[in-house]
Amino acid sequence: MRKSKRKQTFSASTKKIEMETAAAVVGRRGIFLLCILAILVGMASVTNGQFSTLSTEGGSYGAALYVMGDSSVDCGDNTLFYPLVRHNLSLLPCNGSASLLPHLLAGKIGLPYIPSFYSQNGSIDGLLSGVNYGSAQATIMKPSSQSHQSLNQQLRQVSETFQILQLQLGDDSAQRFIRSSIFYLSFGKDDYIDLFLRNTSGIMLKYSGPEFAHILVSQMVDAIKYLYDANVRKIICLGILPLGCTPRAVLDWYNITAVGDDDYGSGCVEEINELILEYNTMLDERIVEMKSELPDAQIIFCDVYQGIMEIITNQNLYGFKDIENACCGVGLRGAMVGCLSVEMACNDAADHVWWDLYNPTHAVNSLLADSTWSGQSLPSICRPFSVQNLVSTSVPDLN
């Protein structure tokens, strides 16, 4: 009875996911490709309903890592025509290597590089390890441009993956696999960059800072509940980094407010960071409240804002020499023109906190990965426990 009720709930939730026309055609290609992958996975990885496990130094995990989010999880290879349409002109040097936080965490779990949704190449290991649905400039709210994705569009892609797994592997085996897998959600940065601070469609005139944060958090909570209804039980939810300290945010702010032409200020824009703190605090509190609402769910909140502010405040302690300028960019703070090519990057990226207009360097991401994984390097920023504890803790099996 419980299983039937869960299916009904999942089906009802699926109908609520908005259908965005621009990505629908490409989505069909993803469905076809995932169908092929699922069949291969069914033949190679499932025997009598049992999935293979991954062995790491800390033990064996029967887990995949599914990633959803914005440019904090995607270098642009999961965004159609990204080099032509990216407004932020940010280009991180991924190229299949572990550069972003979820990639680094995948390595700590014992998983290979997580491939993007649109770059699946038929690898069995790719699907078993997880999928990166994230897309640069993706927003929680409906995006202002059809070239960008939204949270709901990524949820639809997740739903398609689940349905294919159930079709090809059988419901019980698919559900056990989903329950043991980990979902990583990192959204919100581009909502503030593209929608609120730039006042797209007059959003800043419609909502105050707390009201905007409440709308975003409510949609994130709905997404978590949607995943829970689909049998997801392990979720990592990331807060937004200190956007008011990023090179472009500081430059834009002082371009508007500075009295002197050369007075671009220093440090961080507190007014912007206060907006981000409202969102982070609200999301953290709602995750705590959901413990009683979602039985057997294991949801952790990772406060990357706290981690990066610790680095900025104590830059010498962590070995950073430049906390203001982008390593890859042109003009004041390296933020007047973004990272058009990795050849533009500085020679000492490890000394910089910021890689480009809005994103931290690999050195910062490495520190964040250590802290989110085990609480080392930086003060523990994940609560109520670390990512390592999350992936190693089993969830109750299906009844």
N, C-alpha and C positions, 0 to 999 in steps of 0.2 A: 504493500500500500504506500509506504513512504517513497519507494522508488518511482512508482507511478505518479505520485504527487509532485516529485522533483521534476520529472519530465514535463508535466503540465506547466509548472512554473517557468521552466526554461523556455518552453515553447511560447508562452505568453510574453516573456521578457524579450524574446527575439523579435517579436512583432513591433516592439517599441523602438528598435534601432533604426535611425534615419537612413534613408537610401540616398546617397550623394551621387548624382549622375556622372560627374567627371571621372570618378574612379571605378564606376561599375563595370565598364568594358574591360579595363585592365584586370579587375577582380576576377572576371571569368577565366582569364589566362591562369591566374593564380590557383583557382579552383581545379582546373584541369591538371595542372602540374602537381598540385597536392594530392589529387586522386591517384596519379601514377606513383607518387612517393608512398602514399598510404598502403597501396597494394604491395609494394616492395617490402615495406616495413612489416606488413602482416605476414609475408612469407618468411622473412629472415629473422624477425625478432620476437614472434609470439609462438610459443609452443604450449598447448594446453592452457592458454590464458595467462601465461607468465611472461613478464617483460624482463629483458636483461637489465643488469645493474651496472653502475659505474663504480670502479674502485679508485679510491683516493687514499692519501696517507692517513686520513682520519676515519676511514671505513668505507662502506659501500652504500651508495645512494641510488635508489631507483627513480631518478629525477631528471626531468628536462627543464630548461630555463626558457620561458616565453617572455619576450620583452615588448613592452608597449611604451610609447612616449614620443618626445620631440627631438630636437637636435642634441639633447643630452644623451641620446641613445643611438642616433643615426648620423653617419657622416655624409649622407646625401645619396648613397647608393640605393636607398629604398624610396626615393622620391623621384617621380618621373620628371625628366627634363630639369633636374635640380640645378645644373650649372647655368641654365638660362633664366630660371625664375626665382632663384634665391634672392630675397630682398636683403638679408643680413650679410651676404657675401662672406659666409663662414665656410671654411674648408678644413676639416681635421684630417690628418694623414692616417686613415684607417688601413685601407688596402689589405684587408684580411688579417690585420694584426690587432692585438689587444691594446686599444688606445682609450676607449671610453669605459666608464665605470662598470656597466653590465658585462662588457667583454672581459675585464679584469676579474670580476667575480666569477664568471663562468670558468676561468682558468683555475681559480681556487677550489671550485666545486669538483673539478676534474673533467669538465666538459670542453670540447673544442670550441673554436670561434663560432658564435651563433650567426648563421646566415640570415640575410634579410628576406622578407616575404617574396619580393619580386626578383630575387636572384637565385632561387632554388634551382639546383642543377641535376637533380635526380639522385643525390647522395642519400643513402639510407641513414648514415650517421647524422646528417644534417637535420632530418626530421626527428630522429630519436633524441637529439640533444636539445632541440627547441627551435623556435623561429623568432626573428626580430621583426615585429610589425611596426616598429617605430618609424617615424618619418620627420625629417627636418621641417621645422616651423608648424608642426601639428599642434592644434589647440584643443582645449577641453570644450569650449563653445564652438558653435558652427563657424568655420573659418570665413574670413572676408574674401578669400580667393578660391576658386575651384581648383587651382593648382596645389592647394595645401590640403592635408588630411585633418580629420577630427578624431577625437576619442571614440565617438560612436562608429565611425568608419572602421577603425581598428578593431572594435568589438565585433563588428560584423565579420571581419576576416577571421577572428578567433572562432566565431560561431561556425563559419564554414569549415574550419579545420576540425572542430569537434564533431560535426556531423559526418565528415568523411571518415574520421577515426572510428566512429560508431558503426558506419556502414561497412567498412572493410575489415575491422577487427572484432566486431561484435560488441554489444553494449557493455557487458560486464568488464571485459578486458580494457576497453577504451576508458571506462570510468575509473578503473583502478590506476591506469596510467595518468589520467588527469589529476586524480587526487594526490598522487605522489610528486607531481610536477610543481614547479615554482613559477609564479607570475611576478614580474617586475614592472611597476608602473611609475613613470616619471613624466609628469605633465605640469603645465601651468606657466612656465617661463615665457613661452611665446604668446600666451593669452595677454600677459602684461605688456610685452614688447609690441606686439602687432595690433592689439585691440584696445587696451586701456590707456597706456602712455601715449600712443599715437592718436588716441581718441577716434578710432575708426567708427564710422557711422554714429558718432556722437555718444559713444558708450560712457565716456567720462561725465557727460552731461546727464545721462540717465541714472547712473549709479554712483554712490559714494564708494570709498575704498572698502569699508566693511561689507557693504551690500554686494559689491563685485566679488569679494572673497567668498561670501556666503553662497553665491550662485555657483562658483567654480567648485567649492567643496561639496555642495549638494550633488552635483553631477559626478564627482569622483566617488562619492559614497554610493550612488546608484550603480556606477560601474562595478564597484567591489561586490555589491549585492548581486548583480547580474552574473558575475563570475562565480560567486558562491552557489547560486541556483544552478549553474552549469557543472557543479561538483568540484570546483577549484577550492582547495583548502589552505594553500600556502601562498601568501602574498607579501611582497616587499613594496612598500609605498614610499616614494621619495618626496621630500619637500623641495622647495625652489631654492636655488643658490642665492647669495646676496647680490641681487641684480643691480642694486645701487652702487656697487663697487666695480662693475664691469666697465671696460674702457669706453664703449660707445654710450652707455647710459650716462656716465659722468660727462662726457663731451657734449651730448645733446642737452643735458640739464643746464650746464654752464653757458652754452650757446644762447640759451633762452634767458637766463637769469643774471649772468655776469654783467657788471657795469662797464668794466674795461674790456677792450677787444682781446687783450692777451691774458685776461684773468679767467683761467679755466679751473681754478680751485685745485684742491688736492684731497686725497682720501676718497671717501664714499659719500653718496647722496643719501642722507638719512631719511628724507621724505619718501624716497623709493623703497628703501629697505624696510621702513615701517609698514608699507603696503604688503610687502612680501611676508613679513612677520605675522601680519593678521591672517594671511592665508595659511601659513605653516602651522600656527597655533591652533587655528580652527580645525584643520585637517587632523592634526595630532589628537585633539580632544574627541573628534567624532570616531576615530579609529578605536580609542579606548572605550567609548560607549558601545561600539559594535560587538564587543566581546560577549555581551549578554544577548545581543540580537542574533548573532550567527554562531550557534553551537559548533564546537570542534574546529572552527576556523582559527588559523594561526596567521595573524596580520601584524607586521612590524612597520614602524615608521622610522625612516632614516633621515636625520636632520643634517643635510649637507650644508645648509646655511651656517649652522654652528661650527662645522668642521672647517669650512673655508675662512670664516671669520677668525677662528683660532690661528690659522696660518698667517692671515694678514696682520693680526695683532702681534704675533711673535715670529715674524718672518726670519729673523736670524737663527732662531732655534731650529727651524725646519729647513734652513739652507737656501732661502729665497732672497734674491737681491733686488728684484723689481716687482712691486705689487700693484703698479698702476698701468703700465704700458703693455699693449698687446705684442706678442712675439711676431705674429704674422699680420701685417697691415701697414697702411700708409698714412702719414700725416700725424697731427697731434695725438699722442697716446696710441698711435698705430690704429686709430679708430675712424679716421675720415673716410678711408676706403678699406674694405675688408680684405680677407685673405683670398685673393684671386687665384693664387697658385702656391703650392708648398715651397717652391723655390724662393718665394718672397720672405720666408721665415728667417728669424734671427738665428745666429749660430749657437746661442746659449739658451735654448728653450727651457732647460731644466732650472734656470735661474729665475724664470718668470712664473707668476701665478696665472696670468691670462695668456691663452694661446691666440685668440682672435677677439672679435668684438664682444662676444658674450660667453665664451667657453673657456674653462680652465685647461691648463697644460696637462700633458701626460704625467708629469711629476706630481701635480696636485691630485689627479685621479688615482694615482698609485697609493698615495697616502689615504685618500678616502676609501679605497678598496680595502686596505689593511684595517682601517677602523671599523667599517661596516661589517667586515668578515669576523673579526675577533676582538675589536675594541682596542687594538694596539695602534701605535703611532700617534693618533689623535685621541682626545678623550672620547669615550664610547658615545657614538652618535645615533645608534639604533636602539629602539626601545619597543617592547619590554626586554628583548634579548637580541643577540647578534644574528647575522645571516648564517653563520656556521651552525648555531643552535637550531635555526629554522630548518635548514636542509637535512640535518641529522636526526631530527625528531620525527617519529612516525605518526601518521594520522590513523584513526580508527578505520578499519576496512568497511566495505559496503555490507549492509545488513541484508 
